[in-house]
Amino acid sequence: ESKEFNADVLREHIFGIHVANYMRQLMGDDEDSYKRQFSQYVKMGITADEMEDIYKPAHQKIREDPVRVPKEKKTYAEKKRFTAKRLTLKQRRRKVTVSKKKWLAKIEKGEATL
């Protein structure tokens, strides 16, 4: 953790070699943790030995055309609401009178007791 520049460490981080080393270490120590943390890699069949081969073409494409192409923003018909919409005073009073009528009707039929 010295403050001096080390090109080897930088290269390891750019090409994902540090991730490959961690994958190998985790595979040897705890295979369940490996499968949990690298489940997408396992699903795609990527191993620790292939990590550098995956990053090289990606960096080559970035060097060829470094301009970032902005993605289109998704547009939705209406915003998703996670909470119930507030009722107005009139709606709340109407709801109470309807529930009162239902309750009184049950009492009259003898289905409910006080």
Biopython code that builds the backbone (N, CA, C, O; Angstrom):
import numpy as np
from Bio.PDB.StructureBuilder import StructureBuilder

atoms = [
    (1, "GLU", "N", (0.820, -1.192, 0.000)),
    (1, "GLU", "CA", (0.000, 0.000, 0.000)),
    (1, "GLU", "C", (0.867, 1.261, 0.000)),
    (1, "GLU", "O", (0.544, 2.252, 0.655)),
    (2, "SER", "N", (1.955, 1.205, -0.734)),
    (2, "SER", "CA", (2.792, 2.400, -0.836)),
    (2, "SER", "C", (2.171, 3.354, -1.847)),
    (2, "SER", "O", (1.336, 2.959, -2.660)),
    (3, "LYS", "N", (2.585, 4.603, -1.786)),
    (3, "LYS", "CA", (2.017, 5.625, -2.655)),
    (3, "LYS", "C", (2.738, 5.712, -3.992)),
    (3, "LYS", "O", (2.485, 6.624, -4.779)),
    (4, "GLU", "N", (3.635, 4.768, -4.251)),
    (4, "GLU", "CA", (4.357, 4.777, -5.508)),
    (4, "GLU", "C", (3.548, 4.065, -6.584)),
    (4, "GLU", "O", (2.776, 3.150, -6.297)),
    (5, "PHE", "N", (3.737, 4.500, -7.826)),
    (5, "PHE", "CA", (3.047, 3.900, -8.959)),
    (5, "PHE", "C", (3.638, 2.527, -9.270)),
    (5, "PHE", "O", (4.855, 2.368, -9.365)),
    (6, "ASN", "N", (2.775, 1.560, -9.423)),
    (6, "ASN", "CA", (3.201, 0.211, -9.766)),
    (6, "ASN", "C", (2.398, -0.223, -10.988)),
    (6, "ASN", "O", (1.192, -0.451, -10.888)),
    (7, "ALA", "N", (3.059, -0.339, -12.143)),
    (7, "ALA", "CA", (2.376, -0.652, -13.392)),
    (7, "ALA", "C", (1.762, -2.046, -13.382)),
    (7, "ALA", "O", (0.721, -2.265, -14.001)),
    (8, "ASP", "N", (2.392, -2.989, -12.690)),
    (8, "ASP", "CA", (1.853, -4.353, -12.647)),
    (8, "ASP", "C", (0.506, -4.409, -11.929)),
    (8, "ASP", "O", (-0.411, -5.107, -12.360)),
    (9, "VAL", "N", (0.403, -3.673, -10.842)),
    (9, "VAL", "CA", (-0.855, -3.644, -10.088)),
    (9, "VAL", "C", (-1.947, -2.998, -10.934)),
    (9, "VAL", "O", (-3.087, -3.462, -10.955)),
    (10, "LEU", "N", (-1.587, -1.925, -11.628)),
    (10, "LEU", "CA", (-2.557, -1.245, -12.483)),
    (10, "LEU", "C", (-3.035, -2.176, -13.601)),
    (10, "LEU", "O", (-4.230, -2.237, -13.893)),
    (11, "ARG", "N", (-2.111, -2.892, -14.217)),
    (11, "ARG", "CA", (-2.458, -3.825, -15.286)),
    (11, "ARG", "C", (-3.370, -4.931, -14.757)),
    (11, "ARG", "O", (-4.327, -5.317, -15.429)),
    (12, "GLU", "N", (-3.082, -5.440, -13.564)),
    (12, "GLU", "CA", (-3.928, -6.474, -12.972)),
    (12, "GLU", "C", (-5.359, -5.986, -12.783)),
    (12, "GLU", "O", (-6.313, -6.728, -13.021)),
    (13, "HIS", "N", (-5.502, -4.749, -12.358)),
    (13, "HIS", "CA", (-6.833, -4.215, -12.119)),
    (13, "HIS", "C", (-7.547, -3.880, -13.424)),
    (13, "HIS", "O", (-8.761, -4.055, -13.523)),
    (14, "ILE", "N", (-6.818, -3.406, -14.415)),
    (14, "ILE", "CA", (-7.447, -3.075, -15.700)),
    (14, "ILE", "C", (-7.966, -4.324, -16.390)),
    (14, "ILE", "O", (-9.066, -4.317, -16.943)),
    (15, "PHE", "N", (-7.191, -5.385, -16.364)),
    (15, "PHE", "CA", (-7.572, -6.601, -17.071)),
    (15, "PHE", "C", (-8.295, -7.623, -16.191)),
    (15, "PHE", "O", (-8.522, -8.750, -16.631)),
    (16, "GLY", "N", (-8.655, -7.264, -14.983)),
    (16, "GLY", "CA", (-9.448, -8.139, -14.128)),
    (16, "GLY", "C", (-8.696, -9.331, -13.579)),
    (16, "GLY", "O", (-9.311, -10.317, -13.173)),
    (17, "ILE", "N", (-7.379, -9.257, -13.561)),
    (17, "ILE", "CA", (-6.593, -10.379, -13.044)),
    (17, "ILE", "C", (-6.814, -10.545, -11.542)),
    (17, "ILE", "O", (-6.799, -11.661, -11.022)),
    (18, "HIS", "N", (-7.021, -9.416, -10.848)),
    (18, "HIS", "CA", (-7.276, -9.514, -9.405)),
    (18, "HIS", "C", (-8.595, -10.239, -9.134)),
    (18, "HIS", "O", (-8.720, -10.945, -8.134)),
    (19, "VAL", "N", (-9.574, -10.067, -10.019)),
    (19, "VAL", "CA", (-10.842, -10.778, -9.870)),
    (19, "VAL", "C", (-10.638, -12.268, -10.145)),
    (19, "VAL", "O", (-11.199, -13.116, -9.450)),
    (20, "ALA", "N", (-9.827, -12.583, -11.167)),
    (20, "ALA", "CA", (-9.538, -13.987, -11.492)),
    (20, "ALA", "C", (-8.823, -14.672, -10.325)),
    (20, "ALA", "O", (-9.121, -15.820, -9.997)),
    (21, "ASN", "N", (-7.887, -13.970, -9.705)),
    (21, "ASN", "CA", (-7.186, -14.532, -8.544)),
    (21, "ASN", "C", (-8.166, -14.794, -7.398)),
    (21, "ASN", "O", (-8.088, -15.821, -6.724)),
    (22, "TYR", "N", (-9.080, -13.862, -7.189)),
    (22, "TYR", "CA", (-10.082, -14.033, -6.134)),
    (22, "TYR", "C", (-11.002, -15.204, -6.460)),
    (22, "TYR", "O", (-11.391, -15.956, -5.566)),
    (23, "MET", "N", (-11.353, -15.362, -7.746)),
    (23, "MET", "CA", (-12.191, -16.487, -8.148)),
    (23, "MET", "C", (-11.497, -17.813, -7.842)),
    (23, "MET", "O", (-12.118, -18.740, -7.322)),
    (24, "ARG", "N", (-10.207, -17.897, -8.166)),
    (24, "ARG", "CA", (-9.447, -19.128, -7.900)),
    (24, "ARG", "C", (-9.375, -19.414, -6.400)),
    (24, "ARG", "O", (-9.554, -20.550, -5.960)),
    (25, "GLN", "N", (-9.108, -18.350, -5.618)),
    (25, "GLN", "CA", (-8.993, -18.513, -4.169)),
    (25, "GLN", "C", (-10.319, -18.979, -3.580)),
    (25, "GLN", "O", (-10.350, -19.889, -2.752)),
    (26, "LEU", "N", (-11.407, -18.358, -4.004)),
    (26, "LEU", "CA", (-12.728, -18.699, -3.471)),
    (26, "LEU", "C", (-13.150, -20.103, -3.905)),
    (26, "LEU", "O", (-13.798, -20.823, -3.145)),
    (27, "MET", "N", (-12.785, -20.484, -5.116)),
    (27, "MET", "CA", (-13.110, -21.819, -5.608)),
    (27, "MET", "C", (-12.420, -22.883, -4.743)),
    (27, "MET", "O", (-13.002, -23.929, -4.454)),
    (28, "GLY", "N", (-11.190, -22.609, -4.340)),
    (28, "GLY", "CA", (-10.471, -23.560, -3.500)),
    (28, "GLY", "C", (-10.970, -23.585, -2.071)),
    (28, "GLY", "O", (-11.025, -24.647, -1.450)),
    (29, "ASP", "N", (-11.338, -22.418, -1.536)),
    (29, "ASP", "CA", (-11.738, -22.320, -0.130)),
    (29, "ASP", "C", (-13.190, -22.747, 0.098)),
    (29, "ASP", "O", (-13.471, -23.615, 0.924)),
    (30, "ASP", "N", (-14.105, -22.125, -0.646)),
    (30, "ASP", "CA", (-15.530, -22.355, -0.389)),
    (30, "ASP", "C", (-16.293, -22.293, -1.709)),
    (30, "ASP", "O", (-16.553, -21.215, -2.242)),
    (31, "GLU", "N", (-16.641, -23.452, -2.215)),
    (31, "GLU", "CA", (-17.283, -23.519, -3.531)),
    (31, "GLU", "C", (-18.687, -22.929, -3.516)),
    (31, "GLU", "O", (-19.135, -22.391, -4.529)),
    (32, "ASP", "N", (-19.395, -23.019, -2.385)),
    (32, "ASP", "CA", (-20.738, -22.439, -2.305)),
    (32, "ASP", "C", (-20.685, -20.925, -2.432)),
    (32, "ASP", "O", (-21.498, -20.328, -3.137)),
    (33, "SER", "N", (-19.721, -20.300, -1.745)),
    (33, "SER", "CA", (-19.564, -18.844, -1.851)),
    (33, "SER", "C", (-19.196, -18.451, -3.278)),
    (33, "SER", "O", (-19.671, -17.439, -3.794)),
    (34, "TYR", "N", (-18.356, -19.252, -3.905)),
    (34, "TYR", "CA", (-17.957, -18.994, -5.290)),
    (34, "TYR", "C", (-19.181, -19.010, -6.205)),
    (34, "TYR", "O", (-19.359, -18.116, -7.032)),
    (35, "LYS", "N", (-20.016, -20.028, -6.049)),
    (35, "LYS", "CA", (-21.207, -20.137, -6.896)),
    (35, "LYS", "C", (-22.191, -19.002, -6.635)),
    (35, "LYS", "O", (-22.883, -18.548, -7.547)),
    (36, "ARG", "N", (-22.249, -18.549, -5.391)),
    (36, "ARG", "CA", (-23.163, -17.463, -5.055)),
    (36, "ARG", "C", (-22.663, -16.134, -5.612)),
    (36, "ARG", "O", (-23.438, -15.377, -6.197)),
    (37, "GLN", "N", (-21.370, -15.842, -5.434)),
    (37, "GLN", "CA", (-20.832, -14.544, -5.849)),
    (37, "GLN", "C", (-20.615, -14.449, -7.358)),
    (37, "GLN", "O", (-20.754, -13.371, -7.935)),
    (38, "PHE", "N", (-20.282, -15.548, -7.990)),
    (38, "PHE", "CA", (-19.996, -15.526, -9.416)),
    (38, "PHE", "C", (-21.022, -16.349, -10.195)),
    (38, "PHE", "O", (-20.671, -17.026, -11.161)),
    (39, "SER", "N", (-22.275, -16.291, -9.782)),
    (39, "SER", "CA", (-23.320, -17.113, -10.403)),
    (39, "SER", "C", (-23.524, -16.746, -11.867)),
    (39, "SER", "O", (-23.769, -17.627, -12.690)),
    (40, "GLN", "N", (-23.429, -15.464, -12.207)),
    (40, "GLN", "CA", (-23.621, -15.071, -13.599)),
    (40, "GLN", "C", (-22.466, -15.559, -14.463)),
    (40, "GLN", "O", (-22.673, -15.964, -15.607)),
    (41, "TYR", "N", (-21.259, -15.524, -13.927)),
    (41, "TYR", "CA", (-20.097, -16.039, -14.658)),
    (41, "TYR", "C", (-20.233, -17.542, -14.869)),
    (41, "TYR", "O", (-19.936, -18.050, -15.950)),
    (42, "VAL", "N", (-20.683, -18.256, -13.831)),
    (42, "VAL", "CA", (-20.865, -19.699, -13.934)),
    (42, "VAL", "C", (-21.929, -20.007, -14.990)),
    (42, "VAL", "O", (-21.774, -20.933, -15.785)),
    (43, "LYS", "N", (-23.005, -19.226, -14.990)),
    (43, "LYS", "CA", (-24.090, -19.427, -15.938)),
    (43, "LYS", "C", (-23.607, -19.228, -17.380)),
    (43, "LYS", "O", (-24.028, -19.950, -18.284)),
    (44, "MET", "N", (-22.720, -18.242, -17.589)),
    (44, "MET", "CA", (-22.202, -17.968, -18.930)),
    (44, "MET", "C", (-20.985, -18.822, -19.276)),
    (44, "MET", "O", (-20.486, -18.769, -20.400)),
    (45, "GLY", "N", (-20.510, -19.604, -18.316)),
    (45, "GLY", "CA", (-19.383, -20.493, -18.564)),
    (45, "GLY", "C", (-18.034, -19.801, -18.544)),
    (45, "GLY", "O", (-17.087, -20.282, -19.167)),
    (46, "ILE", "N", (-17.925, -18.676, -17.839)),
    (46, "ILE", "CA", (-16.672, -17.931, -17.759)),
    (46, "ILE", "C", (-15.871, -18.444, -16.563)),
    (46, "ILE", "O", (-16.387, -18.544, -15.450)),
    (47, "THR", "N", (-14.601, -18.765, -16.814)),
    (47, "THR", "CA", (-13.735, -19.230, -15.737)),
    (47, "THR", "C", (-12.695, -18.156, -15.426)),
    (47, "THR", "O", (-12.593, -17.153, -16.133)),
    (48, "ALA", "N", (-11.938, -18.373, -14.379)),
    (48, "ALA", "CA", (-10.918, -17.399, -13.966)),
    (48, "ALA", "C", (-9.839, -17.237, -15.033)),
    (48, "ALA", "O", (-9.272, -16.153, -15.175)),
    (49, "ASP", "N", (-9.549, -18.297, -15.785)),
    (49, "ASP", "CA", (-8.512, -18.224, -16.812)),
    (49, "ASP", "C", (-8.935, -17.364, -18.008)),
    (49, "ASP", "O", (-8.083, -16.860, -18.740)),
    (50, "GLU", "N", (-10.229, -17.197, -18.205)),
    (50, "GLU", "CA", (-10.733, -16.436, -19.350)),
    (50, "GLU", "C", (-10.936, -14.952, -19.064)),
    (50, "GLU", "O", (-11.270, -14.196, -19.977)),
    (51, "MET", "N", (-10.744, -14.518, -17.824)),
    (51, "MET", "CA", (-11.039, -13.129, -17.462)),
    (51, "MET", "C", (-10.241, -12.135, -18.295)),
    (51, "MET", "O", (-10.809, -11.175, -18.816)),
    (52, "GLU", "N", (-8.943, -12.348, -18.429)),
    (52, "GLU", "CA", (-8.097, -11.417, -19.180)),
    (52, "GLU", "C", (-8.494, -11.413, -20.653)),
    (52, "GLU", "O", (-8.473, -10.366, -21.301)),
    (53, "ASP", "N", (-8.856, -12.582, -21.183)),
    (53, "ASP", "CA", (-9.260, -12.675, -22.585)),
    (53, "ASP", "C", (-10.573, -11.955, -22.856)),
    (53, "ASP", "O", (-10.841, -11.562, -23.991)),
    (54, "ILE", "N", (-11.386, -11.780, -21.837)),
    (54, "ILE", "CA", (-12.643, -11.049, -21.993)),
    (54, "ILE", "C", (-12.393, -9.538, -21.981)),
    (54, "ILE", "O", (-13.006, -8.797, -22.750)),
    (55, "TYR", "N", (-11.492, -9.088, -21.108)),
    (55, "TYR", "CA", (-11.237, -7.659, -20.977)),
    (55, "TYR", "C", (-10.435, -7.082, -22.142)),
    (55, "TYR", "O", (-10.634, -5.919, -22.495)),
    (56, "LYS", "N", (-9.540, -7.855, -22.747)),
    (56, "LYS", "CA", (-8.699, -7.344, -23.837)),
    (56, "LYS", "C", (-9.521, -6.820, -25.014)),
    (56, "LYS", "O", (-9.299, -5.684, -25.433)),
    (57, "PRO", "N", (-10.457, -7.589, -25.566)),
    (57, "PRO", "CA", (-11.244, -7.049, -26.679)),
    (57, "PRO", "C", (-12.104, -5.845, -26.274)),
    (57, "PRO", "O", (-12.324, -4.935, -27.073)),
    (58, "ALA", "N", (-12.581, -5.851, -25.041)),
    (58, "ALA", "CA", (-13.398, -4.722, -24.574)),
    (58, "ALA", "C", (-12.574, -3.445, -24.550)),
    (58, "ALA", "O", (-13.043, -2.399, -24.999)),
    (59, "HIS", "N", (-11.344, -3.514, -24.028)),
    (59, "HIS", "CA", (-10.486, -2.332, -23.996)),
    (59, "HIS", "C", (-10.063, -1.922, -25.401)),
    (59, "HIS", "O", (-9.895, -0.734, -25.676)),
    (60, "GLN", "N", (-9.892, -2.891, -26.289)),
    (60, "GLN", "CA", (-9.528, -2.583, -27.665)),
    (60, "GLN", "C", (-10.651, -1.795, -28.350)),
    (60, "GLN", "O", (-10.387, -0.833, -29.071)),
    (61, "LYS", "N", (-11.902, -2.206, -28.123)),
    (61, "LYS", "CA", (-13.048, -1.497, -28.700)),
    (61, "LYS", "C", (-13.165, -0.090, -28.131)),
    (61, "LYS", "O", (-13.541, 0.838, -28.847)),
    (62, "ILE", "N", (-12.847, 0.076, -26.855)),
    (62, "ILE", "CA", (-12.893, 1.410, -26.241)),
    (62, "ILE", "C", (-11.828, 2.296, -26.862)),
    (62, "ILE", "O", (-12.078, 3.470, -27.133)),
    (63, "ARG", "N", (-10.638, 1.745, -27.091)),
    (63, "ARG", "CA", (-9.566, 2.532, -27.708)),
    (63, "ARG", "C", (-9.916, 2.929, -29.138)),
    (63, "ARG", "O", (-9.571, 4.026, -29.577)),
    (64, "GLU", "N", (-10.597, 2.047, -29.869)),
    (64, "GLU", "CA", (-10.981, 2.354, -31.242)),
    (64, "GLU", "C", (-11.987, 3.492, -31.294)),
    (64, "GLU", "O", (-11.855, 4.390, -32.125)),
    (65, "ASP", "N", (-12.985, 3.473, -30.426)),
    (65, "ASP", "CA", (-14.018, 4.509, -30.424)),
    (65, "ASP", "C", (-14.364, 4.852, -28.981)),
    (65, "ASP", "O", (-15.263, 4.244, -28.401)),
    (66, "PRO", "N", (-13.656, 5.828, -28.388)),
    (66, "PRO", "CA", (-13.874, 6.128, -26.964)),
    (66, "PRO", "C", (-15.118, 6.972, -26.677)),
    (66, "PRO", "O", (-15.411, 7.242, -25.513)),
    (67, "VAL", "N", (-15.848, 7.390, -27.700)),
    (67, "VAL", "CA", (-17.024, 8.229, -27.480)),
    (67, "VAL", "C", (-18.136, 7.387, -26.871)),
    (67, "VAL", "O", (-18.467, 6.311, -27.367)),
    (68, "ARG", "N", (-18.696, 7.892, -25.804)),
    (68, "ARG", "CA", (-19.769, 7.180, -25.110)),
    (68, "ARG", "C", (-21.091, 7.487, -25.799)),
    (68, "ARG", "O", (-21.448, 8.651, -25.979)),
    (69, "VAL", "N", (-21.804, 6.460, -26.178)),
    (69, "VAL", "CA", (-23.092, 6.626, -26.830)),
    (69, "VAL", "C", (-24.166, 6.590, -25.748)),
    (69, "VAL", "O", (-24.316, 5.581, -25.060)),
    (70, "PRO", "N", (-24.912, 7.679, -25.590)),
    (70, "PRO", "CA", (-25.944, 7.676, -24.549)),
    (70, "PRO", "C", (-27.089, 6.736, -24.905)),
    (70, "PRO", "O", (-27.494, 6.629, -26.063)),
    (71, "LYS", "N", (-27.595, 6.064, -23.886)),
    (71, "LYS", "CA", (-28.717, 5.150, -24.077)),
    (71, "LYS", "C", (-30.022, 5.929, -24.051)),
    (71, "LYS", "O", (-30.121, 6.995, -23.444)),
    (72, "GLU", "N", (-31.011, 5.375, -24.720)),
    (72, "GLU", "CA", (-32.334, 5.986, -24.676)),
    (72, "GLU", "C", (-32.966, 5.717, -23.321)),
    (72, "GLU", "O", (-32.877, 4.612, -22.784)),
    (73, "LYS", "N", (-33.604, 6.745, -22.778)),
    (73, "LYS", "CA", (-34.285, 6.547, -21.506)),
    (73, "LYS", "C", (-35.612, 5.849, -21.754)),
    (73, "LYS", "O", (-36.318, 6.143, -22.718)),
    (74, "LYS", "N", (-35.930, 4.929, -20.875)),
    (74, "LYS", "CA", (-37.191, 4.228, -21.000)),
    (74, "LYS", "C", (-38.332, 5.162, -20.624)),
    (74, "LYS", "O", (-38.233, 5.938, -19.674)),
    (75, "THR", "N", (-39.397, 5.075, -21.376)),
    (75, "THR", "CA", (-40.580, 5.872, -21.053)),
    (75, "THR", "C", (-41.693, 4.910, -20.652)),
    (75, "THR", "O", (-41.909, 3.879, -21.289)),
    (76, "TYR", "N", (-42.371, 5.261, -19.614)),
    (76, "TYR", "CA", (-43.442, 4.429, -19.084)),
    (76, "TYR", "C", (-44.767, 5.162, -19.239)),
    (76, "TYR", "O", (-44.813, 6.391, -19.192)),
    (77, "ALA", "N", (-45.835, 4.410, -19.422)),
    (77, "ALA", "CA", (-47.149, 5.008, -19.613)),
    (77, "ALA", "C", (-47.540, 5.849, -18.395)),
    (77, "ALA", "O", (-47.983, 6.989, -18.528)),
    (78, "GLU", "N", (-47.370, 5.275, -17.229)),
    (78, "GLU", "CA", (-47.653, 6.034, -16.008)),
    (78, "GLU", "C", (-46.708, 5.562, -14.915)),
    (78, "GLU", "O", (-46.209, 4.437, -14.940)),
    (79, "LYS", "N", (-46.479, 6.435, -13.971)),
    (79, "LYS", "CA", (-45.559, 6.103, -12.900)),
    (79, "LYS", "C", (-46.168, 5.054, -11.982)),
    (79, "LYS", "O", (-47.372, 5.055, -11.723)),
    (80, "LYS", "N", (-45.312, 4.156, -11.495)),
    (80, "LYS", "CA", (-45.768, 3.115, -10.584)),
    (80, "LYS", "C", (-45.939, 3.721, -9.195)),
    (80, "LYS", "O", (-45.082, 4.463, -8.715)),
    (81, "ARG", "N", (-47.053, 3.393, -8.566)),
    (81, "ARG", "CA", (-47.342, 3.940, -7.249)),
    (81, "ARG", "C", (-47.238, 2.824, -6.223)),
    (81, "ARG", "O", (-47.874, 1.780, -6.371)),
    (82, "PHE", "N", (-46.434, 3.038, -5.177)),
    (82, "PHE", "CA", (-46.210, 2.010, -4.172)),
    (82, "PHE", "C", (-47.106, 2.171, -2.953)),
    (82, "PHE", "O", (-47.236, 1.246, -2.152)),
    (83, "THR", "N", (-47.720, 3.329, -2.807)),
    (83, "THR", "CA", (-48.620, 3.547, -1.678)),
    (83, "THR", "C", (-50.024, 3.799, -2.202)),
    (83, "THR", "O", (-50.204, 4.217, -3.346)),
    (84, "ALA", "N", (-51.010, 3.544, -1.365)),
    (84, "ALA", "CA", (-52.391, 3.773, -1.763)),
    (84, "ALA", "C", (-52.646, 5.273, -1.903)),
    (84, "ALA", "O", (-52.117, 6.085, -1.145)),
    (85, "LYS", "N", (-53.464, 5.615, -2.884)),
    (85, "LYS", "CA", (-53.774, 7.022, -3.098)),
    (85, "LYS", "C", (-54.672, 7.511, -1.963)),
    (85, "LYS", "O", (-55.591, 6.810, -1.540)),
    (86, "ARG", "N", (-54.400, 8.703, -1.485)),
    (86, "ARG", "CA", (-55.187, 9.251, -0.379)),
    (86, "ARG", "C", (-56.608, 9.540, -0.814)),
    (86, "ARG", "O", (-56.858, 10.031, -1.914)),
    (87, "LEU", "N", (-57.541, 9.219, 0.089)),
    (87, "LEU", "CA", (-58.941, 9.496, -0.180)),
    (87, "LEU", "C", (-59.275, 10.919, 0.274)),
    (87, "LEU", "O", (-58.692, 11.438, 1.225)),
    (88, "THR", "N", (-60.220, 11.528, -0.424)),
    (88, "THR", "CA", (-60.666, 12.856, -0.006)),
    (88, "THR", "C", (-61.598, 12.693, 1.192)),
    (88, "THR", "O", (-61.999, 11.575, 1.517)),
    (89, "LEU", "N", (-61.939, 13.785, 1.842)),
    (89, "LEU", "CA", (-62.823, 13.748, 3.007)),
    (89, "LEU", "C", (-64.176, 13.152, 2.625)),
    (89, "LEU", "O", (-64.745, 12.347, 3.363)),
    (90, "LYS", "N", (-64.675, 13.555, 1.475)),
    (90, "LYS", "CA", (-65.964, 13.058, 1.006)),
    (90, "LYS", "C", (-65.914, 11.543, 0.791)),
    (90, "LYS", "O", (-66.853, 10.835, 1.156)),
    (91, "GLN", "N", (-64.842, 11.051, 0.210)),
    (91, "GLN", "CA", (-64.691, 9.617, -0.033)),
    (91, "GLN", "C", (-64.570, 8.844, 1.274)),
    (91, "GLN", "O", (-65.138, 7.760, 1.411)),
    (92, "ARG", "N", (-63.829, 9.400, 2.242)),
    (92, "ARG", "CA", (-63.679, 8.720, 3.534)),
    (92, "ARG", "C", (-65.017, 8.634, 4.259)),
    (92, "ARG", "O", (-65.345, 7.596, 4.833)),
    (93, "ARG", "N", (-65.795, 9.722, 4.237)),
    (93, "ARG", "CA", (-67.104, 9.717, 4.909)),
    (93, "ARG", "C", (-68.052, 8.728, 4.226)),
    (93, "ARG", "O", (-68.821, 8.034, 4.891)),
    (94, "ARG", "N", (-67.989, 8.672, 2.913)),
    (94, "ARG", "CA", (-68.832, 7.729, 2.166)),
    (94, "ARG", "C", (-68.466, 6.293, 2.538)),
    (94, "ARG", "O", (-69.345, 5.448, 2.709)),
    (95, "LYS", "N", (-67.175, 6.023, 2.662)),
    (95, "LYS", "CA", (-66.699, 4.691, 3.025)),
    (95, "LYS", "C", (-67.209, 4.284, 4.411)),
    (95, "LYS", "O", (-67.598, 3.135, 4.621)),
    (96, "VAL", "N", (-67.205, 5.227, 5.352)),
    (96, "VAL", "CA", (-67.669, 4.959, 6.709)),
    (96, "VAL", "C", (-69.177, 4.683, 6.716)),
    (96, "VAL", "O", (-69.637, 3.759, 7.387)),
    (97, "THR", "N", (-69.936, 5.478, 5.976)),
    (97, "THR", "CA", (-71.393, 5.255, 5.966)),
    (97, "THR", "C", (-71.743, 3.917, 5.316)),
    (97, "THR", "O", (-72.671, 3.242, 5.760)),
    (98, "VAL", "N", (-71.013, 3.528, 4.272)),
    (98, "VAL", "CA", (-71.265, 2.237, 3.630)),
    (98, "VAL", "C", (-70.960, 1.097, 4.601)),
    (98, "VAL", "O", (-71.739, 0.150, 4.711)),
    (99, "SER", "N", (-69.823, 1.185, 5.310)),
    (99, "SER", "CA", (-69.478, 0.117, 6.250)),
    (99, "SER", "C", (-70.460, 0.086, 7.420)),
    (99, "SER", "O", (-70.761, -0.989, 7.939)),
    (100, "LYS", "N", (-70.962, 1.249, 7.842)),
    (100, "LYS", "CA", (-71.968, 1.280, 8.916)),
    (100, "LYS", "C", (-73.256, 0.577, 8.474)),
    (100, "LYS", "O", (-73.849, -0.195, 9.227)),
    (101, "LYS", "N", (-73.674, 0.865, 7.231)),
    (101, "LYS", "CA", (-74.894, 0.240, 6.715)),
    (101, "LYS", "C", (-74.744, -1.278, 6.645)),
    (101, "LYS", "O", (-75.670, -2.014, 6.986)),
    (102, "LYS", "N", (-73.577, -1.743, 6.201)),
    (102, "LYS", "CA", (-73.327, -3.182, 6.126)),
    (102, "LYS", "C", (-73.370, -3.808, 7.512)),
    (102, "LYS", "O", (-73.939, -4.884, 7.695)),
    (103, "TRP", "N", (-72.774, -3.140, 8.478)),
    (103, "TRP", "CA", (-72.734, -3.656, 9.851)),
    (103, "TRP", "C", (-74.138, -3.711, 10.456)),
    (103, "TRP", "O", (-74.506, -4.692, 11.102)),
    (104, "LEU", "N", (-74.909, -2.655, 10.243)),
    (104, "LEU", "CA", (-76.286, -2.636, 10.766)),
    (104, "LEU", "C", (-77.147, -3.707, 10.097)),
    (104, "LEU", "O", (-78.002, -4.314, 10.740)),
    (105, "ALA", "N", (-76.917, -3.933, 8.813)),
    (105, "ALA", "CA", (-77.673, -4.975, 8.099)),
    (105, "ALA", "C", (-77.336, -6.342, 8.676)),
    (105, "ALA", "O", (-78.223, -7.186, 8.806)),
    (106, "LYS", "N", (-76.072, -6.582, 9.025)),
    (106, "LYS", "CA", (-75.678, -7.856, 9.644)),
    (106, "LYS", "C", (-76.346, -8.037, 10.994)),
    (106, "LYS", "O", (-76.788, -9.134, 11.335)),
    (107, "ILE", "N", (-76.418, -6.952, 11.763)),
    (107, "ILE", "CA", (-77.034, -7.019, 13.095)),
    (107, "ILE", "C", (-78.519, -7.352, 12.962)),
    (107, "ILE", "O", (-79.046, -8.167, 13.719)),
    (108, "GLU", "N", (-79.196, -6.714, 11.991)),
    (108, "GLU", "CA", (-80.617, -6.956, 11.810)),
    (108, "GLU", "C", (-80.899, -8.397, 11.373)),
    (108, "GLU", "O", (-81.915, -8.976, 11.758)),
    (109, "LYS", "N", (-80.010, -8.967, 10.578)),
    (109, "LYS", "CA", (-80.176, -10.355, 10.135)),
    (109, "LYS", "C", (-79.818, -11.334, 11.232)),
    (109, "LYS", "O", (-80.179, -12.509, 11.154)),
    (110, "GLY", "N", (-79.114, -10.874, 12.253)),
    (110, "GLY", "CA", (-78.712, -11.727, 13.347)),
    (110, "GLY", "C", (-77.369, -12.421, 13.104)),
    (110, "GLY", "O", (-77.004, -13.334, 13.844)),
    (111, "GLU", "N", (-76.645, -12.003, 12.092)),
    (111, "GLU", "CA", (-75.343, -12.589, 11.797)),
    (111, "GLU", "C", (-74.254, -12.072, 12.716)),
    (111, "GLU", "O", (-73.248, -12.747, 12.938)),
    (112, "ALA", "N", (-74.452, -10.869, 13.254)),
    (112, "ALA", "CA", (-73.448, -10.279, 14.137)),
    (112, "ALA", "C", (-74.126, -9.798, 15.409)),
    (112, "ALA", "O", (-75.287, -9.390, 15.393)),
    (113, "THR", "N", (-73.390, -9.851, 16.505)),
    (113, "THR", "CA", (-73.928, -9.372, 17.775)),
    (113, "THR", "C", (-73.043, -8.254, 18.288)),
    (113, "THR", "O", (-71.861, -8.166, 17.956)),
    (114, "LEU", "N", (-73.631, -7.417, 19.091)),
    (114, "LEU", "CA", (-72.882, -6.289, 19.651)),
    (114, "LEU", "C", (-72.038, -6.662, 20.791)),
    (114, "LEU", "O", (-71.354, -5.811, 21.358)),
]
sb = StructureBuilder()
sb.init_structure("model")
sb.init_model(0)
sb.init_chain("A")
sb.init_seg("    ")
for serial, (resi, resn, name, xyz) in enumerate(atoms, 1):
    if name == "N":
        sb.init_residue(resn, " ", resi, " ")
    sb.init_atom(name, np.array(xyz, "f"), 0.0, 1.0, " ", f" {name:<3s}", serial, name[0])
structure = sb.get_structure()
